[in-house]
Amino acid sequence: MAHIGRRALLAGAAAVIAAATGGPAFAGPRSSGPPLGGGAVGSGAATPEFRGMWIATVSNVDWPSRSGLSAATQRGQLLALLDTAVRRRLNAVILQVRPAADALWPSPYEPWSQWLTGEQGVDPGWDPLGTAVAEAHARGLELHAWFNPYRVANHADFDRLVPEHPARQAGWAVEYGGKLYYNPGVPEVRRFVQDAMLDAVTRYPLDAVHWDDYFYPYPVAGEYFDDDAAYEEHGGGFSSRAAWRRNNTDTLVREMSERLRALRPAVRFGISPFGIWRNSDRDPAGSRTRGLSAYDDLYADTRKWVGRRWIDYVVPQAYWHIGHPTADYATLVPWWARTVAGTGVALYVGEGLYRCDADSPTAAWRDPAELSKHVRFARGYPEVRGHVYFSAKQVAADPNGAMARVVADHYGSAVPPR
């Protein structure tokens, strides 16, 4: 099977090999008490290591297997994935419940997701998120609700959105690269997407709110993200448009952290950013990597969020093999360990299980032992408190036996959730 990047799987963004950067110093905890999260074996931490998997719903990547299935079939497939997590001795699932300005629960803010019924806004006849929370907890699994803040649609046709869709409001959405995105530079948009996500927090006993790596969209050659009007209205006082955009993303993260803490302090806030903050050739605080970076290309200062403890945990997508020439796993894990050290923010490493394939053009990914080597390497850093695997479909099918090898080598027994 030819290699397909995670972002290609999650809605067709261009596959990129890249590197990311770091951020400023610790500025006080998000919450009081001991450091949060699960400690890896050998770390000396009191809590169990975090063992998670992502369940992607956009474009039916993992679940449901296709849109339009009956409620009973959808439910059965979901429960089978939760059972897979238990069988693999994991203790958490990260379920994508707002894949594209829509919802997998009865939201008053946004329409039912098209990935359930095949048509946006159509009630699927059951409550997927409510079921997922109850059934995960019944199996001893944490349920982290995964939201995408700004993606509106994997197409650019407003007429395909339901008539009442909030993105139809003037100035709220931007067409870019053949897709629609909410405009992060509009304060009303930032407030709205927070309200839409926090609705799920008020309804269900979630263990965490989880965001992925999509803030400003990944660069598309020859395309312009037209936020001129918002920049003209709100960008005064910033040294550049890039600085203004990063501030918009910072504001979203900070405000969500504050609102979540005020609403339900026990619910954690985690983000899974692109694996490279910044490259050291642009910033001496960055990692010794080369390529695209979250800071410079996505306007996401992920290092700042850790340093200021706006988040409780971070899951960098370290989807490269040990020895990769431009973004070496063995370079990125120590960099992230240094970044979280002393902050109280838990570090879980995002693992590219989807790359593990007997037909991969990369020798390392053909080796069933590659991910096991990752876990062994990361356990040399006490700051690493666990791993999350992308994605559930590969956790179940395990095409080259890499997941089974991880379980055999490192997950000898089940561990309870954090």
Secondary structure in CASP SS format (residue, H / E / C, confidence):
PFRMAT SS
TARGET T0000
AUTHOR 0000-0000-0000
METHOD secondary structure of the structure
MODEL  1
M C 1.00
A C 1.00
H C 1.00
I C 1.00
G C 1.00
R H 1.00
R H 1.00
A H 1.00
L H 1.00
L C 1.00
A C 1.00
G C 1.00
A C 1.00
A C 1.00
A C 1.00
V C 1.00
I C 1.00
A E 1.00
A C 1.00
A C 1.00
T C 1.00
G C 1.00
G C 1.00
P C 1.00
A C 1.00
F C 1.00
A C 1.00
G C 1.00
P C 1.00
R C 1.00
S C 1.00
S C 1.00
G C 1.00
P C 1.00
P C 1.00
L C 1.00
G C 1.00
G C 1.00
G C 1.00
A C 1.00
V C 1.00
G C 1.00
S C 1.00
G C 1.00
A C 1.00
A C 1.00
T C 1.00
P C 1.00
E C 1.00
F E 1.00
R E 1.00
G E 1.00
M E 1.00
W E 1.00
I E 1.00
A C 1.00
T C 1.00
V H 1.00
S H 1.00
N H 1.00
V C 1.00
D C 1.00
W C 1.00
P C 1.00
S C 1.00
R C 1.00
S C 1.00
G C 1.00
L C 1.00
S C 1.00
A H 1.00
A H 1.00
T H 1.00
Q H 1.00
R H 1.00
G H 1.00
Q H 1.00
L H 1.00
L H 1.00
A H 1.00
L H 1.00
L H 1.00
D H 1.00
T H 1.00
A H 1.00
V H 1.00
R H 1.00
R C 1.00
R C 1.00
L C 1.00
N C 1.00
A E 1.00
V E 1.00
I E 1.00
L E 1.00
Q E 1.00
V E 1.00
R E 1.00
P C 1.00
A C 1.00
A C 1.00
D C 1.00
A E 1.00
L C 1.00
W C 1.00
P C 1.00
S C 1.00
P C 1.00
Y C 1.00
E C 1.00
P C 1.00
W E 1.00
S C 1.00
Q H 1.00
W H 1.00
L H 1.00
T H 1.00
G C 1.00
E C 1.00
Q C 1.00
G C 1.00
V C 1.00
D C 1.00
P C 1.00
G C 1.00
W C 1.00
D C 1.00
P H 1.00
L H 1.00
G H 1.00
T H 1.00
A H 1.00
V H 1.00
A H 1.00
E H 1.00
A H 1.00
H H 1.00
A H 1.00
R C 1.00
G C 1.00
L C 1.00
E E 1.00
L E 1.00
H E 1.00
A E 1.00
W E 1.00
F E 1.00
N C 1.00
P C 1.00
Y C 1.00
R E 1.00
V E 1.00
A E 1.00
N C 1.00
H C 1.00
A C 1.00
D C 1.00
F H 1.00
D H 1.00
R H 1.00
L C 1.00
V C 1.00
P C 1.00
E C 1.00
H C 1.00
P H 1.00
A H 1.00
R H 1.00
Q C 1.00
A C 1.00
G C 1.00
W C 1.00
A E 1.00
V E 1.00
E E 1.00
Y E 1.00
G C 1.00
G C 1.00
K E 1.00
L E 1.00
Y E 1.00
Y E 1.00
N C 1.00
P C 1.00
G C 1.00
V C 1.00
P H 1.00
E H 1.00
V H 1.00
R H 1.00
R H 1.00
F H 1.00
V H 1.00
Q H 1.00
D H 1.00
A H 1.00
M H 1.00
L H 1.00
D H 1.00
A H 1.00
V H 1.00
T H 1.00
R H 1.00
Y C 1.00
P C 1.00
L C 1.00
D C 1.00
A E 1.00
V E 1.00
H E 1.00
W E 1.00
D C 1.00
D C 1.00
Y C 1.00
F C 1.00
Y C 1.00
P C 1.00
Y C 1.00
P C 1.00
V C 1.00
A C 1.00
G C 1.00
E C 1.00
Y C 1.00
F C 1.00
D C 1.00
D C 1.00
D H 1.00
A H 1.00
A H 1.00
Y H 1.00
E H 1.00
E H 1.00
H H 1.00
G C 1.00
G C 1.00
G C 1.00
F C 1.00
S C 1.00
S C 1.00
R H 1.00
A H 1.00
A H 1.00
W H 1.00
R H 1.00
R H 1.00
N H 1.00
N H 1.00
T H 1.00
D H 1.00
T H 1.00
L H 1.00
V H 1.00
R H 1.00
E H 1.00
M H 1.00
S H 1.00
E H 1.00
R H 1.00
L H 1.00
R H 1.00
A H 1.00
L H 1.00
R C 1.00
P C 1.00
A C 1.00
V C 1.00
R E 1.00
F E 1.00
G E 1.00
I E 1.00
S C 1.00
P C 1.00
F E 1.00
G C 1.00
I C 1.00
W C 1.00
R C 1.00
N E 1.00
S C 1.00
D C 1.00
R C 1.00
D C 1.00
P C 1.00
A C 1.00
G C 1.00
S E 1.00
R C 1.00
T C 1.00
R C 1.00
G C 1.00
L E 1.00
S C 1.00
A H 1.00
Y H 1.00
D H 1.00
D H 1.00
L C 1.00
Y C 1.00
A C 1.00
D C 1.00
T H 1.00
R H 1.00
K H 1.00
W H 1.00
V H 1.00
G H 1.00
R C 1.00
R C 1.00
W C 1.00
I C 1.00
D C 1.00
Y E 1.00
V E 1.00
V C 1.00
P C 1.00
Q E 1.00
A C 1.00
Y C 1.00
W C 1.00
H C 1.00
I C 1.00
G C 1.00
H C 1.00
P C 1.00
T C 1.00
A C 1.00
D C 1.00
Y H 1.00
A H 1.00
T H 1.00
L H 1.00
V H 1.00
P H 1.00
W H 1.00
W H 1.00
A H 1.00
R H 1.00
T H 1.00
V H 1.00
A C 1.00
G C 1.00
T C 1.00
G C 1.00
V C 1.00
A E 1.00
L E 1.00
Y E 1.00
V E 1.00
G E 1.00
E E 1.00
G C 1.00
L H 1.00
Y H 1.00
R H 1.00
C C 1.00
D C 1.00
A C 1.00
D C 1.00
S C 1.00
P C 1.00
T C 1.00
A H 1.00
A H 1.00
W H 1.00
R H 1.00
D C 1.00
P C 1.00
A C 1.00
E H 1.00
L H 1.00
S H 1.00
K H 1.00
H H 1.00
V H 1.00
R H 1.00
F H 1.00
A H 1.00
R C 1.00
G C 1.00
Y C 1.00
P C 1.00
E C 1.00
V E 1.00
R E 1.00
G E 1.00
H E 1.00
V E 1.00
Y E 1.00
F C 1.00
S C 1.00
A H 1.00
K H 1.00
Q H 1.00
V H 1.00
A H 1.00
A H 1.00
D C 1.00
P C 1.00
N C 1.00
G C 1.00
A H 1.00
M H 1.00
A H 1.00
R H 1.00
V H 1.00
V H 1.00
A H 1.00
D H 1.00
H H 1.00
Y C 1.00
G C 1.00
S C 1.00
A C 1.00
V C 1.00
P C 1.00
P C 1.00
R C 1.00
END
